[in-house]
Structure formats: C-alpha cells, structure tokens
C-alpha cells in the first residue's frame, strides 16, 4: 500500500504488518510477521536474523544489481543459480564430515565423481586448492577450452596418446584391423608404391624363391604335385639338403624328364594313397606298404606288394588268393532262362522262408546271379507272397531297372525297404550279382543292397507305420510277380537266416561256396520245449535249488518266480535278487545239443527295473563261449537280444541270471537256431523239373508245372545233354496191377530219389497194408519215365533192384523197368534160370517191400 491517505480504518487494517508478541517492535527475539488481523506468515524476523520457515513454498530473490540483492555475511551473492547448484549437497566445508561434500563439478551433468575434499579446502585439483578462485581460473587449470576437441593435443596431452591431428592418414589407420609393431616400421619403409611382394626388390626373406628368380615359372609351379607332363607320375618324392628333388637318393636337379622317368620306371614306393585312372607305364614293382591302392582303370606291373585292401570298385583281381574262386567263375554252370511269357520257379511255403512273426523280424539275406535282357522292364528275383494278391512278406526285384528290396507288414499295409536309385541299363544282357541283407531291426536303415559285391543302396523305399512281417502260407516264386514274368536268366540263388556282412557278400560274388559253418542251417528253435517259460509256476525262494520244466533253477541269493509280466502269452521268468552278486546263485539254465563248428544264434527277450539289467552266458561244457554279459536292457519295456557264436563242442549251456543286488529282471521267449544257408540252389542241383535245395531243408523249387511244360524256364548251359543235371527228392509211389486193382500204401510211406544227369536211383521201404481187387502183375510207379531201348532188350529189364515178401515164398526177386514207361515190374528168378513176373497171387494183402533201383531216364 503506497499511502493511507483517504483510507478507512477497516479498509487499511490488513495491509499493516505487525511483529507478533512484540510491544516494542523488532528486538533480539525471532518473531513471526503477521498481518493486521494476526494471520501468521512464513517469515520470521529479529534484530539479527531473517528466517523463512515453510518448505511448501518457493521463495524468489531478485537478481542482484551489483549493489543490492541477496547477501551472505554482508557479501553480495553474485553467482547464478546454475553456479550455486555446484554446491548442491554440501553441508559443511570443514570438519570430520567431508564425506558429505560435493559429488562432482557439474553444470547439470556429473563430470567428475568422488573428488577428494580434505581439511578446510573446498576442492583441490592436482593438489591445488580452488577455494576462492573463479570458474575461469579453475577451467584454466583444467586446460579445457570451451567446446574442446579431446582428440587433439591442444586439449589432451596424456603421455603415449596418439591424436588425430598428429596422424596424416587418420582414415586409413582407422580402417586397419590387424596389429602392427613399431619394430616393423623399417621393413615398411622399404616398400615402394604398388610393390610386387613376389619380387626380391621388395621381399628379401631368407629362403624365399621369387617369381622373378624362376625362368620357367609355370613348369616349376606344376612340380608341386609331382613330375608331370599333364599326367600324374609319382607322389611324395623325397626332398633333402639343398637339392630340389631326389628319387631314391639321386638328385634330379637339372636332369631331363626322360632321365627322371628312367629312374622311376623300375619301381614306385608310396606311403600315401596312389590313385589314378590307369597305371600302365611298364613299372617293375609297385610297393605301397600299408597304404591304400585305389584305381578305376588298369594296372600293368611286374609285382604288386600289398599290405592292405585293394579297392577295385568291387571287382577282384583274378588270381587273388583267398578271394576269388577262379574255377567256379570261369567254368560253365547250368542256369535257368525265363522267357518273359509264363515261366517261373516255385518254392513251397516253409517256416524256413519266413522271418517275421507280426511282433518282430529276424535277420536274413538273399543273393543271386541274374542276367536281364532289358532291365527297364524289371526283374522279379523272389517274391514271398500270394499270387494275384498284394499280400506278401518280402520282395527282391528290379523296379523298372532299380535294385529294390522291401519287407511288408500285412496288417498295417506298410513296408520298409531300400533302393539303388539308378537304372541299371549299362548291365543289359550282362550277368550281375545282386544281394539284399536285413538286420531284422524293423527300420529302413537295417536293409542293405549290393551290386557285384559293393553296397549301393542310397534311397529309403517305405510307406506307412511298419511293425514286422507276418508269416503266411504263400509260396515263394522266382521270376514272377502275380501276372508279371521275367525275361532273363537266373543262377546260384541263396537265402540265409542271418544278416551277411559286406565281406561275406563279396565272397559270394567272388564265387565262394557256402562255408561249413553255414551248411545245414534252418529256422528250427532248438529250445524245443518251454522256450517261453509258460509251464513255469510258483516261486523258488532263498536257499532252494530246484527244477522247473526243462530248465534248472538256482535261487540261493534271491527269488526266481513265474510272472505274468511277459513279452508274449502269459508267463515269463522273473529274478528278484535280495543280496549278493554270485551269478550262479540266482539263475536258470539248460543244455542244448549242437554241432561243433556250426554257427548259432541265441535270441531272447528281456527287461529291467528301470535301473538294472540282467546277464546271460553261453558255456560249451568245458569253458565259456560267452562269459556273463550284461543284456544292456535296463528299461521296463521288453527288448530282444541276439548273440551269434560258433559251437566248439556238441553242447551249449545257455544261462540267464539276475545280476545286481536289489534288482528285478525278466526273461522270456528264448530261442537257439542254427544260422546259415536255409535254401541253397546252384548249377549242380538244377534240373528240368526241379531246382534242388542243397541246404538239407528240402526246399526244392518246382520248375514251372514240374513236368517240363510251357511254364518251365529252360535249363541252359548243361553239357552232354543234361548230363550234369542234379535233382533229389521224395515221391509217393503207387502199387497197381497190370490188369486192374491196386494195393494200399500209407501216405507216410515215401520213396527217395536222386537224379544225376539221366541216371535215376530210387530207394526206400514200403509197408503194404491192404488191397483193392488186384489182378495181374505188380507195377510200382517211378518218379521219371525210363528211356526207350531197342526191341532186342524188350522184357529183359534195364533196372536192378530187390523185392522181399516176408511170407518167404519168393526167392531171388529182381525188378526191372519197362522202356518208355514210368513204372517197374518184378521178376522171381529160379535156380534153373527161369524168370517169372510176380503177380497178385504171389503176395499177401499185407507185406513189406524193400527196393533199391537204378535206371536211365
């Protein structure tokens, strides 16, 4: 209020200020300033101080005018608010609480942290106090100009720092990514602009050979791989001393190519790989030690010393000892030719031809020699299946020229297989050896295909969710699939009930015969009774040694019991080991009769308790063929385990045990089978009507209709008018009479025959147990028609045999064949030499007939 003049008391009262509780005005006591009505303000005043007490308000002091303004201790404060903020947080400038002092020098952003404050100094920089000094003086001490460039030595003079202003080529240096040492500076000093570092003008490193020093640069560079005029001649030549090159100790520096070639013509020594298209330079000896010799061409040499494999693309060197049966591969052998119209060979169903049970597969292999006139038409090697149906077990064939094998799961309509994804047109009209092997794993990866001894499969051939093949009653056919027939030839067909190794396939390709250990194999389980533990019952406890059916049980360190937790059916054997680790104290075992030298496969199913597995062993009566070995199956799902071994004696003791203390293990479905060739057909057993099986399993293949009809493939390459044809088998004979009637022969009575070329031998025993109105001479049927002879020999007989009636009324009985007939008759020859044909009056209705007869067909 400027003046009270003209104002009423009521209108001017509030404009008056008073000092509260003071009758004498401002004194030494700090008192609030109030308005005329007694309302207090935030300002307090005394004769010596002024105080503003309420932090809820902002109080502004006008900028000083050089004389008037905010004063501290009588001194006018001339600093700006920004400058005063540098002191933010300082409570005192001395004493023991200097840690509460400035956090840095700041213009709003922290620049320096933890600046040292000591004693009564406000701040020191490099030991110099800045108390009472101006900002300009402090900045001068810091040598930082306004807008300073800290990349320039004007502002930064730290020892060892390299400033932009000191380096002329700053951009090039910044682009350099490597390291460079000061010591290299003198080397760089000698490098001229655009220097050629292959020239001694610029590079003088000891031992370096410069391009400018080599007259025939291109020729020398070619010497890096050998001495060559475009073809590789030698590898790994020795370099010694200061000689450029030595061969067998003789330096070749300065010598002509002809002279060098003469030195190496005698021999080649290599320690690496010697590879080439062809080596035919008349070398004397090639000695590669333990290295690999790999060539796709021809090798002409005096002697080849080999310490390792020779890889010749699957082919063998003709006279390589222990590899190729030269005689077997060069002598002609009979084979079958299929006309592509209706020819086939059929092998009746047999358990020996099936390798799956619907739950799991077992290993097998097959191989053959084939000659296909046009591979793109396909060729069916073997099909185990029902003709006219897609139901089958396996198929091995050329699918439009691509070698293919697959196994079929009928219930799932699924299959697994492998294929060689290459049409074999280059083999049209040529003999090739093909093989397929299967591990029984149930996966594509378990199948391998071989062509001429080399594995070639490269593509999966599968569909659906496959589990296993299912054995059916279908026959196996060669040369046919449904109404499709082969046009080509086949020889030397084999089926093995094991997965042949690559080496074994190569041996078959080389012409090797089936080895002794694989002869006589079959699919018969030699664990003939209680292989599935189904007759087990109850529990064998600690301290008890007892026998379950067909198995011996020992349970002195645990419990052996029958369990319904089985792989199949309703029973398995379970081991609960409570203590110890003596394998013989908790086990089941049995002894099987085997043949020494033959190969066998032990197979069983087992599971663990999620922690432990069981063990198994094979003993030959004298020692362990396989000592106790972990099954490797700790999981709670039954898994099949297989083990192959060669019998060393005539017995094999197989043992299963629970091995670990506090473990529970299970075993089920044990089998022991002899493995090898379960069906074996070659030229020596090829006949016009039958392809004889040499495995012993009697899996003879019927050629066409078995009687030489139109569906029979022709037998080729049989010298001397089929003189080498071999066939064997059995047949069910009939005994009739020349006029009428017959005799009864039980169906279990058969006669065996062997046919070699045209010579047929029949032998056996018949038990006649009835008759049907016989009338006339006795006639016994034969497996083949006898040959025609001239009339002079009619009735004289061209066969020889014996006949016996237990009534004892007949003496000197012989049999003879009738030319052009498929039966023989019997003669009784008296001492006088008179012969009489035997008829129905000479025998009873029940009698025995022993026969041994040979004749020419």
C-alpha positions, 0 to 999 in steps of 0.5 A, a space after each residue: 500500500 503506497 499511502 493511507 491517505 483517504 483510507 478507512 480504518 477497516 479498509 487499511 487494517 490488513 495491509 499493516 504488518 505487525 511483529 507478533 508478541 512484540 510491544 516494542 517492535 523488532 528486538 533480539 527475539 525471532 518473531 513471526 510477521 503477521 498481518 493486521 488481523 494476526 494471520 501468521 506468515 512464513 517469515 520470521 524476523 529479529 534484530 539479527 536474523 531473517 528466517 523463512 520457515 515453510 518448505 511448501 513454498 518457493 521463495 524468489 530473490 531478485 537478481 542482484 544489481 551489483 549493489 543490492 540483492 541477496 547477501 551472505 555475511 554482508 557479501 553480495 551473492 553474485 553467482 547464478 543459480 546454475 553456479 550455486 547448484 555446484 554446491 548442491 549437497 554440501 553441508 559443511 566445508 570443514 570438519 570430520 564430515 567431508 564425506 558429505 561434500 560435493 559429488 562432482 563439478 557439474 553444470 547439470 551433468 556429473 563430470 567428475 565423481 568422488 573428488 577428494 575434499 580434505 581439511 578446510 579446502 573446498 576442492 583441490 585439483 592436482 593438489 591445488 586448492 580452488 577455494 576462492 578462485 573463479 570458474 575461469 581460473 579453475 577451467 584454466 587449470 583444467 586446460 579445457 577450452 570451451 567446446 574442446 576437441 579431446 582428440 587433439 593435443 591442444 586439449 589432451 596431452 596424456 603421455 603415449 596418446 596418439 591424436 588425430 591431428 598428429 596422424 596424416 592418414 587418420 582414415 586409413 589407420 582407422 580402417 586397419 584391423 590387424 596389429 602392427 609393431 613399431 619394430 616393423 616400421 623399417 621393413 615398411 619403409 622399404 616398400 615402394 608404391 604398388 610393390 610386387 611382394 613376389 619380387 626380391 626388390 621388395 621381399 628379401 626373406 631368407 629362403 624365399 624363391 621369387 617369381 622373378 628368380 624362376 625362368 620357367 615359372 609355370 613348369 616349376 609351379 606344376 612340380 608341386 604335385 609331382 613330375 608331370 607332363 599333364 599326367 600324374 607320375 609319382 607322389 611324395 618324392 623325397 626332398 633333402 639338403 639343398 637339392 630340389 628333388 631326389 628319387 631314391 637318393 639321386 638328385 634330379 636337379 637339372 636332369 631331363 624328364 626322360 632321365 627322371 622317368 628312367 629312374 622311376 620306371 623300375 619301381 614306385 614306393 608310396 606311403 600315401 594313397 596312389 590313385 589314378 585312372 590307369 597305371 600302365 607305364 611298364 613299372 617293375 614293382 609297385 610297393 605301397 606298404 600299408 597304404 591304400 591302392 585305389 584305381 578305376 582303370 588298369 594296372 600293368 606291373 611286374 609285382 604288386 606288394 600289398 599290405 592292405 585292401 585293394 579297392 577295385 570298385 568291387 571287382 577282384 583281381 583274378 588270381 587273388 588268393 583267398 578271394 576269388 574262386 577262379 574255377 567256379 567263375 570261369 567254368 560253365 554252370 547250368 542256369 535257368 532262362 525265363 522267357 518273359 511269357 509264363 515261366 517261373 520257379 516255385 518254392 513251397 511255403 516253409 517256416 524256413 522262408 519266413 522271418 517275421 512273426 507280426 511282433 518282430 523280424 529276424 535277420 536274413 539275406 538273399 543273393 543271386 546271379 541274374 542276367 536281364 535282357 532289358 532291365 527297364 522292364 524289371 526283374 522279379 528275383 523272389 517274391 514271398 507272397 500270394 499270387 494275384 494278391 498284394 499280400 506278401 512278406 518280402 520282395 527282391 526285384 528290379 523296379 523298372 531297372 532299380 535294385 529294390 528290396 522291401 519287407 511288408 507288414 500285412 496288417 498295417 499295409 506298410 513296408 520298409 525297404 531300400 533302393 539303388 536309385 539308378 537304372 541299371 541299363 549299362 548291365 543289359 544282357 550282362 550277368 550281375 550279382 545282386 544281394 539284399 541283407 536285413 538286420 531284422 531291426 524293423 527300420 529302413 536303415 537295417 536293409 542293405 543292397 549290393 551290386 557285384 559285391 559293393 553296397 549301393 543302396 542310397 534311397 529309403 523305399 517305405 510307406 506307412 507305420 511298419 511293425 514286422 512281417 507276418 508269416 503266411 502260407 504263400 509260396 515263394 516264386 522266382 521270376 514272377 510277380 502275380 501276372 508279371 514274368 521275367 525275361 532273363 536268366 537266373 543262377 546260384 540263388 541263396 537265402 540265409 537266416 542271418 544278416 551277411 556282412 559286406 565281406 561275406 557278400 563279396 565272397 559270394 560274388 567272388 564265387 565262394 561256396 557256402 562255408 561249413 559253418 553255414 551248411 545245414 542251417 534252418 529256422 528250427 528253435 532248438 529250445 524245443 520245449 518251454 522256450 517261453 517259460 509258460 509251464 513255469 509256476 510258483 516261486 523258488 525262494 532263498 536257499 532252494 535249488 530246484 527244477 522247473 520244466 526243462 530248465 534248472 533253477 538256482 535261487 540261493 541269493 534271491 527269488 526266481 518266480 513265474 510272472 505274468 509280466 511277459 513279452 508274449 502269452 502269459 508267463 515269463 521268468 522273473 529274478 528278484 535278487 535280495 543280496 549278493 552278486 554270485 551269478 550262479 546263485 540266482 539263475 536258470 539254465 539248460 543244455 542244448 545239443 549242437 554241432 561243433 563248428 556250426 554257427 548259432 544264434 541265441 535270441 531272447 527277450 528281456 527287461 529291467 527295473 528301470 535301473 538294472 539289467 540282467 546277464 546271460 552266458 553261453 558255456 560249451 561244457 568245458 569253458 565259456 563261449 560267452 562269459 556273463 554279459 550284461 543284456 544292456 536292457 535296463 528299461 521296463 519295456 521288453 527288448 530282444 537280444 541276439 548273440 551269434 557264436 560258433 559251437 566248439 563242442 556238441 553242447 551249449 549251456 545257455 544261462 540267464 541270471 539276475 545280476 545286481 543286488 536289489 534288482 528285478 529282471 525278466 526273461 522270456 521267449 528264448 530261442 537257439 537256431 542254427 544260422 546259415 544257408 536255409 535254401 541253397 540252389 546252384 548249377 549242380 542241383 538244377 534240373 528240368 523239373 526241379 531246382 534242388 535245395 542243397 541246404 538239407 531243408 528240402 526246399 526244392 523249387 518246382 520248375 514251372 508245372 514240374 513236368 517240363 511244360 510251357 511254364 518251365 524256364 529252360 535249363 541252359 548251359 548243361 553239357 552232354 545233354 543234361 548230363 550234369 543235371 542234379 535233382 533229389 527228392 521224395 515221391 509217393 509211389 503207387 502199387 497197381 496191377 497190370 490188369 486192374 486193382 491196386 494195393 494200399 500204401 500209407 501216405 507216410 510211406 515215401 520213396 527217395 530219389 536222386 537224379 544225376 544227369 539221366 541216371 535215376 536211383 530210387 530207394 526206400 521201404 514200403 509197408 503194404 497194408 491192404 488191397 483193392 481187387 488186384 489182378 495181374 502183375 505188380 507195377 510200382 510207379 517211378 518218379 521219371 519215365 525210363 528211356 526207350 531201348 531197342 526191341 532186342 532188350 524188350 522184357 529183359 529189364 534195364 533196372 536192378 533192384 530187390 523185392 522181399 515178401 516176408 511170407 518167404 515164398 519168393 526167392 531171388 526177386 529182381 525188378 526191372 523197368 519197362 522202356 518208355 514207361 514210368 513204372 517197374 515190374 518184378 521178376 522171381 528168378 529160379 535156380 534153373 534160370 527161369 524168370 517169372 513176373 510176380 503177380 497178385 497171387 504171389 503176395 499177401 494183402 499185407 507185406 513189406 517191400 524193400 527196393 533199391 533201383 537204378 535206371 536211365 531216364 
